[in-house]
């Protein structure tokens, strides 16, 4: 899946494989910096934990914002899966 394939209401988060720290990221800033045609799997290899500094096997979390409420339908993407 490419950044460009994400729906407007989808949000992107990262999860650390070492300490399980989770945080939402600005997907538009990532697209501006690295290009919207990059795949999540390519970008996953660049993830670094903001808590413990781990750079290996980190993963993405996908969620969806409902305009009438808070976060809904948050789903973790396993760090070993092909995206």
Residue pairs with C-beta under 8 A, 6 or more apart in sequence:
1 39
1 40
1 83
2 36
2 37
2 38
2 39
2 40
3 27
3 30
3 31
3 34
3 35
3 36
3 37
3 38
3 39
3 40
3 43
4 31
4 36
4 37
6 12
6 27
6 62
7 64
9 64
9 65
9 66
9 67
10 27
10 62
10 63
10 64
10 65
11 24
11 27
11 62
11 63
11 64
11 65
11 71
12 24
12 25
12 27
12 30
12 40
12 60
12 61
12 62
12 63
13 22
13 23
13 24
13 25
13 60
13 61
13 62
13 63
13 74
14 22
14 23
14 25
14 47
14 49
14 58
14 59
14 60
14 61
15 21
15 22
15 58
15 59
15 60
15 61
15 76
15 79
16 22
16 49
16 51
16 52
16 54
16 58
17 54
17 56
17 57
17 58
17 59
17 79
18 49
18 52
18 54
18 56
19 49
19 51
19 52
19 54
21 49
21 50
21 51
21 52
22 61
23 50
24 61
24 63
30 43
31 38
34 43
34 46
39 83
40 60
40 77
40 83
41 82
41 83
44 58
44 59
44 60
44 79
44 83
47 55
47 58
47 59
48 54
48 55
48 58
49 55
49 58
57 79
57 80
58 79
59 76
59 77
59 78
59 79
59 80
59 81
60 77
60 83
61 74
61 75
61 76
61 77
62 74
62 75
62 77
63 71
63 72
63 73
63 74
63 75
64 71
64 72
64 73
64 74
65 71
65 72
66 72
77 83
